[in-house]
Amino acid sequence: MNPEDLNKLVTFAMPFGKYKGRVIADLPGHYLTWFARKGFPNGELGRLLALMQEIDHNGLKPILDPLRK
């Protein structure tokens, strides 16, 4: 993991779907788990979604709070 990825989680907006426009850090856990089951998209988006799913699954969302602006 690149440390910059944590900043991207609180700034990168979901580009499609039901949660279009919502930053990745604010996506609901059930949506992240759905991606984990179905497969994450390719590229940076998929990598960030997978990272967020791990953070959410392990109860570590509070580590992102200081990064929010």
mmCIF file of the N, C-alpha and C atoms, coordinates in Angstrom:
data_MODEL
# 
_entry.id   MODEL 
# 
loop_
_atom_site.group_PDB 
_atom_site.id 
_atom_site.type_symbol 
_atom_site.label_atom_id 
_atom_site.label_alt_id 
_atom_site.label_comp_id 
_atom_site.label_asym_id 
_atom_site.label_entity_id 
_atom_site.label_seq_id 
_atom_site.pdbx_PDB_ins_code 
_atom_site.Cartn_x 
_atom_site.Cartn_y 
_atom_site.Cartn_z 
_atom_site.occupancy 
_atom_site.B_iso_or_equiv 
_atom_site.pdbx_formal_charge 
_atom_site.auth_seq_id 
_atom_site.auth_comp_id 
_atom_site.auth_asym_id 
_atom_site.auth_atom_id 
_atom_site.pdbx_PDB_model_num 
ATOM 1   N N  . MET A 1 1  ? 0.833   -1.186  0.000   1.00 0.00 ? 1  MET A N  1 
ATOM 2   C CA . MET A 1 1  ? 0.000   0.000   0.000   1.00 0.00 ? 1  MET A CA 1 
ATOM 3   C C  . MET A 1 1  ? 0.875   1.245   0.000   1.00 0.00 ? 1  MET A C  1 
ATOM 4   N N  . ASN A 1 2  ? 0.492   2.175   -0.806  1.00 0.00 ? 2  ASN A N  1 
ATOM 5   C CA . ASN A 1 2  ? 1.138   3.473   -0.882  1.00 0.00 ? 2  ASN A CA 1 
ATOM 6   C C  . ASN A 1 2  ? 0.449   4.388   0.140   1.00 0.00 ? 2  ASN A C  1 
ATOM 7   N N  . PRO A 1 3  ? 1.196   5.095   0.998   1.00 0.00 ? 3  PRO A N  1 
ATOM 8   C CA . PRO A 1 3  ? 0.547   5.982   1.980   1.00 0.00 ? 3  PRO A CA 1 
ATOM 9   C C  . PRO A 1 3  ? -0.400  7.008   1.358   1.00 0.00 ? 3  PRO A C  1 
ATOM 10  N N  . GLU A 1 4  ? -0.133  7.408   0.115   1.00 0.00 ? 4  GLU A N  1 
ATOM 11  C CA . GLU A 1 4  ? -1.028  8.348   -0.570  1.00 0.00 ? 4  GLU A CA 1 
ATOM 12  C C  . GLU A 1 4  ? -2.418  7.760   -0.786  1.00 0.00 ? 4  GLU A C  1 
ATOM 13  N N  . ASP A 1 5  ? -2.491  6.440   -0.813  1.00 0.00 ? 5  ASP A N  1 
ATOM 14  C CA . ASP A 1 5  ? -3.784  5.784   -1.028  1.00 0.00 ? 5  ASP A CA 1 
ATOM 15  C C  . ASP A 1 5  ? -4.783  6.137   0.068   1.00 0.00 ? 5  ASP A C  1 
ATOM 16  N N  . LEU A 1 6  ? -4.320  6.330   1.286   1.00 0.00 ? 6  LEU A N  1 
ATOM 17  C CA . LEU A 1 6  ? -5.238  6.693   2.370   1.00 0.00 ? 6  LEU A CA 1 
ATOM 18  C C  . LEU A 1 6  ? -5.867  8.060   2.089   1.00 0.00 ? 6  LEU A C  1 
ATOM 19  N N  . ASN A 1 7  ? -5.084  9.000   1.574   1.00 0.00 ? 7  ASN A N  1 
ATOM 20  C CA . ASN A 1 7  ? -5.641  10.312  1.202   1.00 0.00 ? 7  ASN A CA 1 
ATOM 21  C C  . ASN A 1 7  ? -6.640  10.170  0.067   1.00 0.00 ? 7  ASN A C  1 
ATOM 22  N N  . LYS A 1 8  ? -6.346  9.292   -0.869  1.00 0.00 ? 8  LYS A N  1 
ATOM 23  C CA . LYS A 1 8  ? -7.257  9.098   -1.993  1.00 0.00 ? 8  LYS A CA 1 
ATOM 24  C C  . LYS A 1 8  ? -8.599  8.532   -1.528  1.00 0.00 ? 8  LYS A C  1 
ATOM 25  N N  . LEU A 1 9  ? -8.593  7.711   -0.490  1.00 0.00 ? 9  LEU A N  1 
ATOM 26  C CA . LEU A 1 9  ? -9.841  7.131   0.005   1.00 0.00 ? 9  LEU A CA 1 
ATOM 27  C C  . LEU A 1 9  ? -10.822 8.201   0.480   1.00 0.00 ? 9  LEU A C  1 
ATOM 28  N N  . VAL A 1 10 ? -10.303 9.315   0.960   1.00 0.00 ? 10 VAL A N  1 
ATOM 29  C CA . VAL A 1 10 ? -11.191 10.376  1.468   1.00 0.00 ? 10 VAL A CA 1 
ATOM 30  C C  . VAL A 1 10 ? -11.436 11.479  0.443   1.00 0.00 ? 10 VAL A C  1 
ATOM 31  N N  . THR A 1 11 ? -10.852 11.345  -0.770  1.00 0.00 ? 11 THR A N  1 
ATOM 32  C CA . THR A 1 11 ? -11.050 12.369  -1.797  1.00 0.00 ? 11 THR A CA 1 
ATOM 33  C C  . THR A 1 11 ? -11.556 11.819  -3.129  1.00 0.00 ? 11 THR A C  1 
ATOM 34  N N  . PHE A 1 12 ? -11.302 10.562  -3.412  1.00 0.00 ? 12 PHE A N  1 
ATOM 35  C CA . PHE A 1 12 ? -11.659 9.954   -4.699  1.00 0.00 ? 12 PHE A CA 1 
ATOM 36  C C  . PHE A 1 12 ? -13.126 9.559   -4.675  1.00 0.00 ? 12 PHE A C  1 
ATOM 37  N N  . ALA A 1 13 ? -13.893 10.111  -5.607  1.00 0.00 ? 13 ALA A N  1 
ATOM 38  C CA . ALA A 1 13 ? -15.332 9.840   -5.652  1.00 0.00 ? 13 ALA A CA 1 
ATOM 39  C C  . ALA A 1 13 ? -15.631 8.626   -6.525  1.00 0.00 ? 13 ALA A C  1 
ATOM 40  N N  . MET A 1 14 ? -16.623 7.863   -6.107  1.00 0.00 ? 14 MET A N  1 
ATOM 41  C CA . MET A 1 14 ? -17.081 6.703   -6.877  1.00 0.00 ? 14 MET A CA 1 
ATOM 42  C C  . MET A 1 14 ? -17.618 7.221   -8.212  1.00 0.00 ? 14 MET A C  1 
ATOM 43  N N  . PRO A 1 15 ? -17.102 6.698   -9.343  1.00 0.00 ? 15 PRO A N  1 
ATOM 44  C CA . PRO A 1 15 ? -17.482 7.255   -10.646 1.00 0.00 ? 15 PRO A CA 1 
ATOM 45  C C  . PRO A 1 15 ? -18.766 6.688   -11.261 1.00 0.00 ? 15 PRO A C  1 
ATOM 46  N N  . PHE A 1 16 ? -19.363 5.675   -10.649 1.00 0.00 ? 16 PHE A N  1 
ATOM 47  C CA . PHE A 1 16 ? -20.555 5.052   -11.245 1.00 0.00 ? 16 PHE A CA 1 
ATOM 48  C C  . PHE A 1 16 ? -21.384 4.366   -10.165 1.00 0.00 ? 16 PHE A C  1 
ATOM 49  N N  . GLY A 1 17 ? -22.558 3.931   -10.568 1.00 0.00 ? 17 GLY A N  1 
ATOM 50  C CA . GLY A 1 17 ? -23.391 3.103   -9.695  1.00 0.00 ? 17 GLY A CA 1 
ATOM 51  C C  . GLY A 1 17 ? -24.249 3.883   -8.724  1.00 0.00 ? 17 GLY A C  1 
ATOM 52  N N  . LYS A 1 18 ? -24.844 3.131   -7.832  1.00 0.00 ? 18 LYS A N  1 
ATOM 53  C CA . LYS A 1 18 ? -25.775 3.669   -6.841  1.00 0.00 ? 18 LYS A CA 1 
ATOM 54  C C  . LYS A 1 18 ? -25.137 4.759   -5.977  1.00 0.00 ? 18 LYS A C  1 
ATOM 55  N N  . TYR A 1 19 ? -23.846 4.628   -5.718  1.00 0.00 ? 19 TYR A N  1 
ATOM 56  C CA . TYR A 1 19 ? -23.147 5.570   -4.845  1.00 0.00 ? 19 TYR A CA 1 
ATOM 57  C C  . TYR A 1 19 ? -22.231 6.519   -5.618  1.00 0.00 ? 19 TYR A C  1 
ATOM 58  N N  . LYS A 1 20 ? -22.564 6.772   -6.878  1.00 0.00 ? 20 LYS A N  1 
ATOM 59  C CA . LYS A 1 20 ? -21.789 7.689   -7.711  1.00 0.00 ? 20 LYS A CA 1 
ATOM 60  C C  . LYS A 1 20 ? -21.668 9.041   -7.010  1.00 0.00 ? 20 LYS A C  1 
ATOM 61  N N  . GLY A 1 21 ? -20.441 9.559   -6.961  1.00 0.00 ? 21 GLY A N  1 
ATOM 62  C CA . GLY A 1 21 ? -20.193 10.855  -6.346  1.00 0.00 ? 21 GLY A CA 1 
ATOM 63  C C  . GLY A 1 21 ? -19.805 10.783  -4.880  1.00 0.00 ? 21 GLY A C  1 
ATOM 64  N N  . ARG A 1 22 ? -20.020 9.661   -4.246  1.00 0.00 ? 22 ARG A N  1 
ATOM 65  C CA . ARG A 1 22 ? -19.661 9.508   -2.828  1.00 0.00 ? 22 ARG A CA 1 
ATOM 66  C C  . ARG A 1 22 ? -18.188 9.099   -2.739  1.00 0.00 ? 22 ARG A C  1 
ATOM 67  N N  . VAL A 1 23 ? -17.446 9.711   -1.809  1.00 0.00 ? 23 VAL A N  1 
ATOM 68  C CA . VAL A 1 23 ? -16.040 9.322   -1.677  1.00 0.00 ? 23 VAL A CA 1 
ATOM 69  C C  . VAL A 1 23 ? -15.948 7.880   -1.197  1.00 0.00 ? 23 VAL A C  1 
ATOM 70  N N  . ILE A 1 24 ? -14.889 7.219   -1.588  1.00 0.00 ? 24 ILE A N  1 
ATOM 71  C CA . ILE A 1 24 ? -14.740 5.789   -1.303  1.00 0.00 ? 24 ILE A CA 1 
ATOM 72  C C  . ILE A 1 24 ? -14.787 5.511   0.198   1.00 0.00 ? 24 ILE A C  1 
ATOM 73  N N  . ALA A 1 25 ? -14.219 6.376   1.005   1.00 0.00 ? 25 ALA A N  1 
ATOM 74  C CA . ALA A 1 25 ? -14.221 6.166   2.455   1.00 0.00 ? 25 ALA A CA 1 
ATOM 75  C C  . ALA A 1 25 ? -15.630 6.169   3.042   1.00 0.00 ? 25 ALA A C  1 
ATOM 76  N N  . ASP A 1 26 ? -16.588 6.739   2.329   1.00 0.00 ? 26 ASP A N  1 
ATOM 77  C CA . ASP A 1 26 ? -17.963 6.826   2.824   1.00 0.00 ? 26 ASP A CA 1 
ATOM 78  C C  . ASP A 1 26 ? -18.891 5.772   2.231   1.00 0.00 ? 26 ASP A C  1 
ATOM 79  N N  . LEU A 1 27 ? -18.345 4.851   1.448   1.00 0.00 ? 27 LEU A N  1 
ATOM 80  C CA . LEU A 1 27 ? -19.177 3.788   0.888   1.00 0.00 ? 27 LEU A CA 1 
ATOM 81  C C  . LEU A 1 27 ? -19.574 2.816   1.989   1.00 0.00 ? 27 LEU A C  1 
ATOM 82  N N  . PRO A 1 28 ? -20.807 2.319   1.951   1.00 0.00 ? 28 PRO A N  1 
ATOM 83  C CA . PRO A 1 28 ? -21.234 1.375   3.000   1.00 0.00 ? 28 PRO A CA 1 
ATOM 84  C C  . PRO A 1 28 ? -20.499 0.040   2.890   1.00 0.00 ? 28 PRO A C  1 
ATOM 85  N N  . GLY A 1 29 ? -20.312 -0.579  4.040   1.00 0.00 ? 29 GLY A N  1 
ATOM 86  C CA . GLY A 1 29 ? -19.598 -1.846  4.108   1.00 0.00 ? 29 GLY A CA 1 
ATOM 87  C C  . GLY A 1 29 ? -20.204 -2.931  3.251   1.00 0.00 ? 29 GLY A C  1 
ATOM 88  N N  . HIS A 1 30 ? -21.539 -2.978  3.179   1.00 0.00 ? 30 HIS A N  1 
ATOM 89  C CA . HIS A 1 30 ? -22.177 -4.034  2.387   1.00 0.00 ? 30 HIS A CA 1 
ATOM 90  C C  . HIS A 1 30 ? -21.860 -3.888  0.904   1.00 0.00 ? 30 HIS A C  1 
ATOM 91  N N  . TYR A 1 31 ? -21.681 -2.656  0.445   1.00 0.00 ? 31 TYR A N  1 
ATOM 92  C CA . TYR A 1 31 ? -21.334 -2.406  -0.955  1.00 0.00 ? 31 TYR A CA 1 
ATOM 93  C C  . TYR A 1 31 ? -19.899 -2.856  -1.236  1.00 0.00 ? 31 TYR A C  1 
ATOM 94  N N  . LEU A 1 32 ? -19.003 -2.571  -0.312  1.00 0.00 ? 32 LEU A N  1 
ATOM 95  C CA . LEU A 1 32 ? -17.608 -3.005  -0.447  1.00 0.00 ? 32 LEU A CA 1 
ATOM 96  C C  . LEU A 1 32 ? -17.505 -4.525  -0.413  1.00 0.00 ? 32 LEU A C  1 
ATOM 97  N N  . THR A 1 33 ? -18.296 -5.153  0.451   1.00 0.00 ? 33 THR A N  1 
ATOM 98  C CA . THR A 1 33 ? -18.303 -6.615  0.532   1.00 0.00 ? 33 THR A CA 1 
ATOM 99  C C  . THR A 1 33 ? -18.857 -7.217  -0.751  1.00 0.00 ? 33 THR A C  1 
ATOM 100 N N  . TRP A 1 34 ? -19.849 -6.571  -1.349  1.00 0.00 ? 34 TRP A N  1 
ATOM 101 C CA . TRP A 1 34 ? -20.394 -7.047  -2.617  1.00 0.00 ? 34 TRP A CA 1 
ATOM 102 C C  . TRP A 1 34 ? -19.304 -7.051  -3.690  1.00 0.00 ? 34 TRP A C  1 
ATOM 103 N N  . PHE A 1 35 ? -18.532 -5.974  -3.755  1.00 0.00 ? 35 PHE A N  1 
ATOM 104 C CA . PHE A 1 35 ? -17.419 -5.928  -4.706  1.00 0.00 ? 35 PHE A CA 1 
ATOM 105 C C  . PHE A 1 35 ? -16.413 -7.031  -4.417  1.00 0.00 ? 35 PHE A C  1 
ATOM 106 N N  . ALA A 1 36 ? -16.140 -7.270  -3.144  1.00 0.00 ? 36 ALA A N  1 
ATOM 107 C CA . ALA A 1 36 ? -15.169 -8.319  -2.785  1.00 0.00 ? 36 ALA A CA 1 
ATOM 108 C C  . ALA A 1 36 ? -15.644 -9.680  -3.292  1.00 0.00 ? 36 ALA A C  1 
ATOM 109 N N  . ARG A 1 37 ? -16.937 -9.929  -3.235  1.00 0.00 ? 37 ARG A N  1 
ATOM 110 C CA . ARG A 1 37 ? -17.490 -11.199 -3.724  1.00 0.00 ? 37 ARG A CA 1 
ATOM 111 C C  . ARG A 1 37 ? -17.519 -11.266 -5.244  1.00 0.00 ? 37 ARG A C  1 
ATOM 112 N N  . LYS A 1 38 ? -17.929 -10.186 -5.883  1.00 0.00 ? 38 LYS A N  1 
ATOM 113 C CA . LYS A 1 38 ? -18.119 -10.166 -7.340  1.00 0.00 ? 38 LYS A CA 1 
ATOM 114 C C  . LYS A 1 38 ? -16.840 -9.877  -8.116  1.00 0.00 ? 38 LYS A C  1 
ATOM 115 N N  . GLY A 1 39 ? -15.908 -9.200  -7.470  1.00 0.00 ? 39 GLY A N  1 
ATOM 116 C CA . GLY A 1 39 ? -14.661 -8.816  -8.130  1.00 0.00 ? 39 GLY A CA 1 
ATOM 117 C C  . GLY A 1 39 ? -14.557 -7.306  -8.231  1.00 0.00 ? 39 GLY A C  1 
ATOM 118 N N  . PHE A 1 40 ? -13.424 -6.798  -7.829  1.00 0.00 ? 40 PHE A N  1 
ATOM 119 C CA . PHE A 1 40 ? -13.183 -5.361  -7.899  1.00 0.00 ? 40 PHE A CA 1 
ATOM 120 C C  . PHE A 1 40 ? -12.856 -4.963  -9.340  1.00 0.00 ? 40 PHE A C  1 
ATOM 121 N N  . PRO A 1 41 ? -13.195 -3.732  -9.728  1.00 0.00 ? 41 PRO A N  1 
ATOM 122 C CA . PRO A 1 41 ? -12.822 -3.264  -11.070 1.00 0.00 ? 41 PRO A CA 1 
ATOM 123 C C  . PRO A 1 41 ? -11.296 -3.240  -11.225 1.00 0.00 ? 41 PRO A C  1 
ATOM 124 N N  . ASN A 1 42 ? -10.844 -3.206  -12.446 1.00 0.00 ? 42 ASN A N  1 
ATOM 125 C CA . ASN A 1 42 ? -9.404  -3.102  -12.717 1.00 0.00 ? 42 ASN A CA 1 
ATOM 126 C C  . ASN A 1 42 ? -8.907  -1.701  -12.400 1.00 0.00 ? 42 ASN A C  1 
ATOM 127 N N  . GLY A 1 43 ? -7.625  -1.587  -12.243 1.00 0.00 ? 43 GLY A N  1 
ATOM 128 C CA . GLY A 1 43 ? -6.981  -0.293  -12.096 1.00 0.00 ? 43 GLY A CA 1 
ATOM 129 C C  . GLY A 1 43 ? -7.047  0.295   -10.704 1.00 0.00 ? 43 GLY A C  1 
ATOM 130 N N  . GLU A 1 44 ? -6.837  1.600   -10.664 1.00 0.00 ? 44 GLU A N  1 
ATOM 131 C CA . GLU A 1 44 ? -6.757  2.319   -9.391  1.00 0.00 ? 44 GLU A CA 1 
ATOM 132 C C  . GLU A 1 44 ? -8.054  2.212   -8.587  1.00 0.00 ? 44 GLU A C  1 
ATOM 133 N N  . LEU A 1 45 ? -9.191  2.329   -9.251  1.00 0.00 ? 45 LEU A N  1 
ATOM 134 C CA . LEU A 1 45 ? -10.468 2.244   -8.543  1.00 0.00 ? 45 LEU A CA 1 
ATOM 135 C C  . LEU A 1 45 ? -10.588 0.910   -7.808  1.00 0.00 ? 45 LEU A C  1 
ATOM 136 N N  . GLY A 1 46 ? -10.300 -0.164  -8.485  1.00 0.00 ? 46 GLY A N  1 
ATOM 137 C CA . GLY A 1 46 ? -10.390 -1.481  -7.855  1.00 0.00 ? 46 GLY A CA 1 
ATOM 138 C C  . GLY A 1 46 ? -9.427  -1.628  -6.687  1.00 0.00 ? 46 GLY A C  1 
ATOM 139 N N  . ARG A 1 47 ? -8.232  -1.114  -6.855  1.00 0.00 ? 47 ARG A N  1 
ATOM 140 C CA . ARG A 1 47 ? -7.234  -1.177  -5.785  1.00 0.00 ? 47 ARG A CA 1 
ATOM 141 C C  . ARG A 1 47 ? -7.703  -0.399  -4.560  1.00 0.00 ? 47 ARG A C  1 
ATOM 142 N N  . LEU A 1 48 ? -8.274  0.784   -4.792  1.00 0.00 ? 48 LEU A N  1 
ATOM 143 C CA . LEU A 1 48 ? -8.762  1.593   -3.670  1.00 0.00 ? 48 LEU A CA 1 
ATOM 144 C C  . LEU A 1 48 ? -9.986  0.956   -3.005  1.00 0.00 ? 48 LEU A C  1 
ATOM 145 N N  . LEU A 1 49 ? -10.878 0.396   -3.793  1.00 0.00 ? 49 LEU A N  1 
ATOM 146 C CA . LEU A 1 49 ? -12.049 -0.285  -3.216  1.00 0.00 ? 49 LEU A CA 1 
ATOM 147 C C  . LEU A 1 49 ? -11.620 -1.480  -2.372  1.00 0.00 ? 49 LEU A C  1 
ATOM 148 N N  . ALA A 1 50 ? -10.642 -2.234  -2.861  1.00 0.00 ? 50 ALA A N  1 
ATOM 149 C CA . ALA A 1 50 ? -10.148 -3.396  -2.105  1.00 0.00 ? 50 ALA A CA 1 
ATOM 150 C C  . ALA A 1 50 ? -9.516  -2.945  -0.789  1.00 0.00 ? 50 ALA A C  1 
ATOM 151 N N  . LEU A 1 51 ? -8.747  -1.866  -0.836  1.00 0.00 ? 51 LEU A N  1 
ATOM 152 C CA . LEU A 1 51 ? -8.134  -1.327  0.377   1.00 0.00 ? 51 LEU A CA 1 
ATOM 153 C C  . LEU A 1 51 ? -9.211  -0.877  1.361   1.00 0.00 ? 51 LEU A C  1 
ATOM 154 N N  . MET A 1 52 ? -10.216 -0.168  0.865   1.00 0.00 ? 52 MET A N  1 
ATOM 155 C CA . MET A 1 52 ? -11.284 0.312   1.745   1.00 0.00 ? 52 MET A CA 1 
ATOM 156 C C  . MET A 1 52 ? -12.068 -0.847  2.335   1.00 0.00 ? 52 MET A C  1 
ATOM 157 N N  . GLN A 1 53 ? -12.265 -1.891  1.566   1.00 0.00 ? 53 GLN A N  1 
ATOM 158 C CA . GLN A 1 53 ? -12.979 -3.060  2.076   1.00 0.00 ? 53 GLN A CA 1 
ATOM 159 C C  . GLN A 1 53 ? -12.198 -3.691  3.231   1.00 0.00 ? 53 GLN A C  1 
ATOM 160 N N  . GLU A 1 54 ? -10.895 -3.795  3.103   1.00 0.00 ? 54 GLU A N  1 
ATOM 161 C CA . GLU A 1 54 ? -10.054 -4.341  4.175   1.00 0.00 ? 54 GLU A CA 1 
ATOM 162 C C  . GLU A 1 54 ? -10.119 -3.453  5.421   1.00 0.00 ? 54 GLU A C  1 
ATOM 163 N N  . ILE A 1 55 ? -10.038 -2.141  5.213   1.00 0.00 ? 55 ILE A N  1 
ATOM 164 C CA . ILE A 1 55 ? -10.107 -1.205  6.346   1.00 0.00 ? 55 ILE A CA 1 
ATOM 165 C C  . ILE A 1 55 ? -11.453 -1.331  7.048   1.00 0.00 ? 55 ILE A C  1 
ATOM 166 N N  . ASP A 1 56 ? -12.533 -1.354  6.271   1.00 0.00 ? 56 ASP A N  1 
ATOM 167 C CA . ASP A 1 56 ? -13.874 -1.464  6.840   1.00 0.00 ? 56 ASP A CA 1 
ATOM 168 C C  . ASP A 1 56 ? -14.061 -2.803  7.551   1.00 0.00 ? 56 ASP A C  1 
ATOM 169 N N  . HIS A 1 57 ? -13.665 -3.868  6.901   1.00 0.00 ? 57 HIS A N  1 
ATOM 170 C CA . HIS A 1 57 ? -13.841 -5.221  7.456   1.00 0.00 ? 57 HIS A CA 1 
ATOM 171 C C  . HIS A 1 57 ? -13.117 -5.380  8.797   1.00 0.00 ? 57 HIS A C  1 
ATOM 172 N N  . ASN A 1 58 ? -11.983 -4.724  8.935   1.00 0.00 ? 58 ASN A N  1 
ATOM 173 C CA . ASN A 1 58 ? -11.190 -4.844  10.155  1.00 0.00 ? 58 ASN A CA 1 
ATOM 174 C C  . ASN A 1 58 ? -11.476 -3.746  11.180  1.00 0.00 ? 58 ASN A C  1 
ATOM 175 N N  . GLY A 1 59 ? -12.525 -2.954  10.926  1.00 0.00 ? 59 GLY A N  1 
ATOM 176 C CA . GLY A 1 59 ? -12.938 -1.934  11.893  1.00 0.00 ? 59 GLY A CA 1 
ATOM 177 C C  . GLY A 1 59 ? -11.951 -0.787  12.038  1.00 0.00 ? 59 GLY A C  1 
ATOM 178 N N  . LEU A 1 60 ? -11.253 -0.466  10.972  1.00 0.00 ? 60 LEU A N  1 
ATOM 179 C CA . LEU A 1 60 ? -10.216 0.558   11.049  1.00 0.00 ? 60 LEU A CA 1 
ATOM 180 C C  . LEU A 1 60 ? -10.602 1.898   10.422  1.00 0.00 ? 60 LEU A C  1 
ATOM 181 N N  . LYS A 1 61 ? -11.876 2.112   10.143  1.00 0.00 ? 61 LYS A N  1 
ATOM 182 C CA . LYS A 1 61 ? -12.305 3.364   9.517   1.00 0.00 ? 61 LYS A CA 1 
ATOM 183 C C  . LYS A 1 61 ? -11.844 4.622   10.259  1.00 0.00 ? 61 LYS A C  1 
ATOM 184 N N  . PRO A 1 62 ? -11.753 4.594   11.606  1.00 0.00 ? 62 PRO A N  1 
ATOM 185 C CA . PRO A 1 62 ? -11.310 5.805   12.317  1.00 0.00 ? 62 PRO A CA 1 
ATOM 186 C C  . PRO A 1 62 ? -9.906  6.291   11.930  1.00 0.00 ? 62 PRO A C  1 
ATOM 187 N N  . ILE A 1 63 ? -9.069  5.432   11.326  1.00 0.00 ? 63 ILE A N  1 
ATOM 188 C CA . ILE A 1 63 ? -7.735  5.918   10.931  1.00 0.00 ? 63 ILE A CA 1 
ATOM 189 C C  . ILE A 1 63 ? -7.827  6.952   9.809   1.00 0.00 ? 63 ILE A C  1 
ATOM 190 N N  . LEU A 1 64 ? -8.971  7.006   9.132   1.00 0.00 ? 64 LEU A N  1 
ATOM 191 C CA . LEU A 1 64 ? -9.150  7.967   8.036   1.00 0.00 ? 64 LEU A CA 1 
ATOM 192 C C  . LEU A 1 64 ? -9.647  9.328   8.527   1.00 0.00 ? 64 LEU A C  1 
ATOM 193 N N  . ASP A 1 65 ? -10.166 9.390   9.741   1.00 0.00 ? 65 ASP A N  1 
ATOM 194 C CA . ASP A 1 65 ? -10.749 10.639  10.256  1.00 0.00 ? 65 ASP A CA 1 
ATOM 195 C C  . ASP A 1 65 ? -9.777  11.832  10.208  1.00 0.00 ? 65 ASP A C  1 
ATOM 196 N N  . PRO A 1 66 ? -8.515  11.680  10.607  1.00 0.00 ? 66 PRO A N  1 
ATOM 197 C CA . PRO A 1 66 ? -7.610  12.846  10.554  1.00 0.00 ? 66 PRO A CA 1 
ATOM 198 C C  . PRO A 1 66 ? -7.325  13.334  9.127   1.00 0.00 ? 66 PRO A C  1 
ATOM 199 N N  . LEU A 1 67 ? -7.579  12.499  8.134   1.00 0.00 ? 67 LEU A N  1 
ATOM 200 C CA . LEU A 1 67 ? -7.277  12.866  6.746   1.00 0.00 ? 67 LEU A CA 1 
ATOM 201 C C  . LEU A 1 67 ? -8.421  13.636  6.086   1.00 0.00 ? 67 LEU A C  1 
ATOM 202 N N  . ARG A 1 68 ? -9.565  13.611  6.694   1.00 0.00 ? 68 ARG A N  1 
ATOM 203 C CA . ARG A 1 68 ? -10.719 14.321  6.107   1.00 0.00 ? 68 ARG A CA 1 
ATOM 204 C C  . ARG A 1 68 ? -10.512 15.815  6.259   1.00 0.00 ? 68 ARG A C  1 
ATOM 205 N N  . LYS A 1 69 ? -10.893 16.539  5.205   1.00 0.00 ? 69 LYS A N  1 
ATOM 206 C CA . LYS A 1 69 ? -10.664 18.000  5.229   1.00 0.00 ? 69 LYS A CA 1 
ATOM 207 C C  . LYS A 1 69 ? -11.950 18.749  5.460   1.00 0.00 ? 69 LYS A C  1 
# 
